[in-house]
Amino acid sequence: MSAETLSAVVGILLSLVFSYIPGLDVWFAGLETKWKQSIMGLSLLVVAAAVFGLSCTSLAANWNIELTCDQPGAQVLITNLIAALVANQSAYKITPESGRVALAKASRG
């Protein structure tokens, strides 16, 4: 699996987790937009850092992560982070809200 694909998949999964996991979905929906953006952005940064960290271990080869643990690898990681952000926001926009999330957003005002 390429690092780009892995980043995009993780971006989509994070969006789905915050949209559909009971309890987490309502809490997240009740937040102001600036906090939702910050949490999602930081979550994706943590995942990107973890992927880069994996590239420095033998696990990268075992999982076919094609990312090197050096400056060119870090530059590729920035591109991957952008792919994850795009996938994350695209998934968020096209997935339907649960009833719980709609109620949380309505109560937020």
Backbone torsions as a table, in degrees:
resi	resn	phi	psi	omega
1	MET	NA	133.4	179.0
2	SER	-75.0	157.8	178.0
3	ALA	-63.2	-33.8	179.1
4	GLU	-64.7	-44.7	179.5
5	THR	-65.0	-44.7	178.7
6	LEU	-59.5	-42.7	179.5
7	SER	-63.5	-43.5	179.8
8	ALA	-65.0	-42.3	179.3
9	VAL	-62.8	-43.5	179.2
10	VAL	-64.5	-40.4	177.3
11	GLY	-59.6	-42.9	178.1
12	ILE	-66.9	-44.2	-179.8
13	LEU	-61.6	-41.4	177.9
14	LEU	-61.2	-41.2	177.8
15	SER	-61.2	-45.0	-179.2
16	LEU	-67.1	-37.6	178.1
17	VAL	-61.3	-48.9	-178.4
18	PHE	-72.6	-15.2	179.6
19	SER	-94.3	-27.0	-169.2
20	TYR	-127.8	-13.2	178.8
21	ILE	-73.0	119.2	-177.5
22	PRO	-55.1	136.1	-178.0
23	GLY	91.0	-55.2	178.0
24	LEU	-66.5	-39.5	-179.1
25	ASP	-62.4	-43.3	-178.8
26	VAL	-69.8	-43.2	178.5
27	TRP	-59.3	-47.5	-177.7
28	PHE	-65.2	-42.8	-179.2
29	ALA	-64.6	-28.9	-179.2
30	GLY	-77.1	-9.2	-179.1
31	LEU	-78.8	155.2	172.1
32	GLU	-66.8	153.3	-177.2
33	THR	-54.5	-42.4	-177.5
34	LYS	-61.6	-34.7	179.3
35	TRP	-75.0	-36.9	177.2
36	LYS	-63.1	-44.0	179.1
37	GLN	-62.4	-42.3	-179.5
38	SER	-64.8	-44.9	-179.2
39	ILE	-63.9	-45.4	-178.9
40	MET	-66.1	-43.1	178.5
41	GLY	-61.7	-45.1	178.5
42	LEU	-65.4	-38.3	177.6
43	SER	-60.8	-43.6	179.8
44	LEU	-68.5	-35.2	175.3
45	LEU	-63.8	-40.6	178.1
46	VAL	-63.2	-43.4	178.8
47	VAL	-63.6	-42.8	178.9
48	ALA	-61.5	-42.4	178.3
49	ALA	-64.3	-37.7	178.6
50	ALA	-66.4	-41.1	177.9
51	VAL	-63.2	-42.3	178.2
52	PHE	-64.3	-40.4	176.8
53	GLY	-61.6	-40.9	177.3
54	LEU	-62.5	-32.4	-179.5
55	SER	-66.2	-17.1	179.1
56	CYS	-92.5	4.9	-179.0
57	THR	-121.9	174.2	177.8
58	SER	-72.5	-16.6	178.7
59	LEU	-62.6	-30.7	179.9
60	ALA	-58.3	-44.9	179.1
61	ALA	-67.7	-39.2	179.6
62	ASN	-63.9	-34.4	-178.1
63	TRP	-99.3	7.6	179.9
64	ASN	57.1	37.2	174.8
65	ILE	-81.2	116.0	-175.5
66	GLU	-94.4	67.6	179.9
67	LEU	-138.1	131.7	-179.0
68	THR	-93.2	152.5	-178.2
69	CYS	-93.0	69.0	-179.0
70	ASP	-159.2	-175.2	-177.6
71	GLN	-61.3	-44.7	176.3
72	PRO	-60.5	-35.3	176.8
73	GLY	-65.0	-39.2	177.5
74	ALA	-65.0	-36.7	177.6
75	GLN	-66.4	-39.7	176.1
76	VAL	-64.1	-37.7	-179.5
77	LEU	-61.4	-36.0	177.5
78	ILE	-62.2	-42.4	175.6
79	THR	-62.0	-41.2	179.1
80	ASN	-65.0	-37.9	177.8
81	LEU	-62.3	-40.7	177.4
82	ILE	-63.3	-41.7	177.2
83	ALA	-61.8	-40.3	178.9
84	ALA	-65.4	-41.9	178.4
85	LEU	-62.6	-43.2	179.1
86	VAL	-64.1	-46.6	180.0
87	ALA	-63.5	-40.5	-179.6
88	ASN	-61.6	-49.6	-177.6
89	GLN	-70.6	-34.5	176.7
90	SER	-64.0	-44.8	179.0
91	ALA	-63.3	-40.3	180.0
92	TYR	-62.8	-40.6	-177.7
93	LYS	-70.5	-32.6	-173.6
94	ILE	-97.8	-10.1	179.3
95	THR	-86.1	136.1	-180.0
96	PRO	-70.4	149.2	177.8
97	GLU	-78.3	145.2	171.1
98	SER	-78.0	163.9	178.5
99	GLY	-60.8	-36.4	179.5
100	ARG	-62.7	-40.7	-178.9
101	VAL	-68.5	-41.8	178.2
102	ALA	-59.5	-41.8	178.3
103	LEU	-66.0	-41.3	179.0
104	ALA	-63.4	-41.8	178.9
105	LYS	-67.3	-38.5	179.5
106	ALA	-66.0	-37.8	-179.5
107	SER	-74.6	-21.2	177.9
108	ARG	-69.5	-31.6	177.7
109	GLY	95.0	NA	NA
